[in-house]
């Protein structure tokens, strides 16, 4: 039986796992390392070869993943900065000139890494969901953790999804990350709605479901994606509803509208 939730005034969606499906692109670290090594060479930094650069990029990415898992426990975690990722997680042991170079270029390097690391595809039912919500006067927004929100903005612009969204909130731009409830509150303040009048839809228990509960959303929805049930540790909270894709989310929304009439 499909659960009944209150009719929302705003629909807040995670990016990866909800708006889009993502898949890791083979060879991304080697491609990025080649570009970084070439840039270092042009800048006069000759102490590292491409293999060493790639090894540290992979190590930094792995360390960042563990950090993200740990940051799901505090109430109000900050986001990793671009300079911290490159200066502390990738280039911590590089010669000073090379480290200073990537720190200075950290923002475009984070964007390039996001472009190379993943392929993205809009999840089934999402365009129909956004169009239906717009017809009902329900504002839709993205609320997502990201090391480079610029990559996601490029995707929504290129696919036409940006025109269906009232707002896009990304953690690297906000300086905080889910499950910090401020991520959701940034969106609800901008949209002029109370959190209790919004639904939040994410694909992770430890970041999204917890964030929705902390923020006090009226509908806390989990959309199943790859890795949804690979939780790093036990999570206390459970979602109000679970859906498999955008079509089921649209059905949930339709039920809420009909129940309100």
C-alpha positions in Angstrom: 0.0 0.0 0.0 1.4 3.4 -1.0 1.7 5.7 2.1 -0.1 9.0 2.2 1.9 12.1 2.8 0.7 15.7 3.2 0.5 17.8 0.0 3.8 19.7 -0.4 4.4 23.3 -1.4 7.9 22.5 -2.4 9.7 19.4 -3.6 13.4 19.2 -2.8 15.5 16.6 -4.6 19.0 15.2 -4.2 21.1 15.3 -7.4 23.0 12.0 -7.7 20.8 9.1 -7.1 17.5 11.0 -7.4 17.6 13.5 -10.3 20.3 11.4 -12.1 21.9 8.0 -12.1 25.6 8.1 -11.9 28.3 5.6 -12.9 32.0 5.7 -12.3 34.0 6.2 -15.5 36.9 3.8 -16.0 40.3 5.5 -16.2 39.1 8.8 -14.8 42.1 9.1 -12.4 44.6 8.5 -15.1 43.0 11.0 -17.4 42.9 13.7 -14.6 46.5 12.9 -13.6 47.7 13.4 -17.1 46.1 16.8 -17.3 47.4 17.8 -13.8 50.9 16.6 -14.6 50.9 18.5 -17.9 49.8 21.7 -16.1 52.5 21.2 -13.4 55.1 20.8 -16.0 54.1 23.9 -17.8 54.3 25.8 -14.5 57.9 24.6 -14.0 57.2 21.8 -11.5 59.1 18.7 -12.6 59.4 16.7 -9.4 56.4 14.4 -9.9 55.6 12.0 -12.7 52.1 11.3 -13.9 52.0 7.9 -12.0 52.7 9.7 -8.7 50.1 12.3 -9.4 47.5 9.6 -10.2 48.4 7.6 -7.0 47.8 10.7 -4.9 44.6 11.6 -6.7 43.2 8.1 -6.0 44.4 8.3 -2.4 42.9 11.7 -1.8 39.6 10.5 -3.3 39.5 7.5 -1.1 40.3 9.6 2.0 37.6 12.0 1.1 35.1 9.2 0.9 35.9 8.1 4.5 35.7 11.7 5.6 32.2 12.0 4.1 31.1 8.9 6.0 32.4 10.4 9.2 30.7 13.7 8.5 27.3 12.0 8.5 27.5 11.8 12.3 27.8 15.5 13.4 24.7 17.6 13.6 26.0 20.4 11.4 28.9 19.3 9.4 30.8 21.8 7.1 31.7 20.9 3.5 35.2 20.1 2.3 36.7 23.1 0.6 38.3 22.8 -2.8 41.6 24.0 -1.5 41.5 21.5 1.4 40.8 18.6 -1.0 43.8 19.4 -3.2 46.1 20.8 -0.7 45.5 18.3 2.2 44.1 15.2 0.6 45.9 15.0 -2.7 49.1 17.1 -2.5 50.0 17.0 1.2 53.4 15.5 0.5 54.2 17.2 -2.8 57.0 19.8 -3.1 55.8 23.2 -2.1 55.6 24.7 -5.6 53.5 21.8 -6.9 51.2 21.9 -3.9 50.8 25.7 -4.1 50.0 25.3 -7.8 47.1 22.9 -7.3 45.8 24.8 -4.3 45.6 27.9 -6.5 43.8 25.9 -9.2 41.6 23.9 -6.7 38.2 25.1 -7.9 38.7 24.4 -11.6 40.5 21.1 -10.7 37.5 20.0 -8.6 35.2 20.7 -11.5 37.4 18.9 -14.0 37.5 15.9 -11.6 33.7 15.8 -11.5 33.5 16.0 -15.3 35.9 13.1 -15.7 34.9 10.8 -12.8 31.3 10.1 -13.5 28.7 9.6 -16.3 25.2 10.9 -15.6 21.8 10.1 -16.9 18.4 11.5 -15.8 16.5 9.0 -13.8 13.2 7.6 -15.3 10.2 9.7 -14.5 12.0 12.8 -13.3 11.1 15.1 -16.2 7.4 14.0 -15.9 7.6 14.6 -12.1 9.0 18.1 -12.5 6.4 19.0 -15.2 3.5 17.8 -13.1 4.8 19.6 -10.0 5.1 22.8 -12.0 1.5 22.4 -13.2 0.4 22.1 -9.6 2.3 25.2 -8.5 4.8 23.1 -6.5 8.3 24.6 -6.6 11.1 22.1 -7.3 14.7 22.5 -6.2 17.9 20.5 -6.0 19.5 20.2 -2.5 22.7 18.1 -2.9 26.1 17.4 -1.5 28.8 18.1 -4.1 32.5 18.8 -4.3 31.7 20.8 -7.4 28.2 22.0 -7.9 29.2 23.6 -11.1 29.4 20.2 -12.7 25.8 19.5 -11.7 24.6 23.0 -12.9 26.2 22.2 -16.3 24.2 19.0 -16.5 20.9 20.5 -15.6 21.5 23.3 -18.1 22.5 21.0 -20.9 19.5 18.6 -20.4 16.9 21.3 -19.9 16.2 20.3 -16.3 17.4 23.7 -15.0 14.4 25.4 -16.6 12.1 23.1 -14.5 13.9 23.9 -11.2 13.3 27.0 -9.1 16.6 26.6 -7.2 19.8 24.5 -7.0 21.6 24.3 -3.7 25.0 22.6 -3.6 27.1 22.0 -0.5 30.5 23.3 -1.9 28.8 26.6 -2.6 26.9 26.7 0.7 29.9 25.7 2.8 27.8 23.1 4.7 26.8 19.5 3.8 24.0 17.1 4.6 22.9 15.9 7.1 23.4 19.5 8.2 19.7 20.7 8.2 20.9 24.1 7.0 21.2 22.6 3.5 17.4 22.1 3.4 16.7 25.4 5.2 18.6 27.4 2.6 16.2 26.1 0.0 13.0 26.5 2.1 14.0 30.1 3.0 14.7 30.9 -0.6 11.4 29.4 -1.8 9.4 31.0 1.0 8.0 27.8 2.5 8.1 26.2 5.9 10.2 23.0 6.0 7.0 21.2 7.2 5.4 22.1 3.8 8.3 20.6 1.9 9.2 17.0 0.9 12.9 16.0 0.7 13.9 13.1 -1.5 17.3 11.6 -1.2 19.0 8.2 -1.8 21.0 7.8 1.4 19.9 7.0 5.0 22.9 8.6 6.7 22.9 11.9 4.8 19.5 12.4 3.3 17.0 10.7 5.7 18.8 12.1 8.7 18.9 15.6 7.1 15.2 15.5 6.3 14.4 14.5 9.9 16.7 17.2 11.4 15.2 19.9 9.1 11.6 18.9 10.0 10.4 18.3 6.5 6.8 17.3 6.0 7.7 14.3 3.8 11.0 12.5 4.1 11.3 10.2 1.0 14.0 7.7 0.1 14.5 6.9 -3.5 16.4 3.7 -3.9 19.7 3.9 -5.9 22.9 2.0 -6.2 24.5 2.0 -2.7 21.3 3.1 -0.8 21.5 0.2 1.6 25.3 0.2 1.9 25.2 2.3 5.1 28.5 3.0 6.9 26.9 2.4 10.3 23.4 2.0 11.9 21.1 4.9 11.2 18.3 5.6 13.7 15.8 7.3 11.4 13.6 5.8 8.7 11.9 7.5 5.8 8.2 8.3 5.6 8.1 6.5 2.2 10.4 4.6 -0.2 10.2 4.8 -4.0 12.2 3.2 -6.8 12.3 6.0 -9.3 10.7 9.2 -10.5 7.6 7.4 -11.7 6.9 6.1 -8.2 7.7 9.5 -6.7 5.1 11.0 -9.1 2.6 8.4 -7.9 3.3 9.4 -4.3 2.8 13.0 -5.1 -0.4 12.3 -7.0 -1.8 10.4 -4.0 -1.0 13.3 -1.8 -2.7 15.8 -4.1 -5.8 13.6 -4.4 -5.9 13.0 -0.6 -5.9 16.8 -0.1 -8.9 17.4 -2.3 
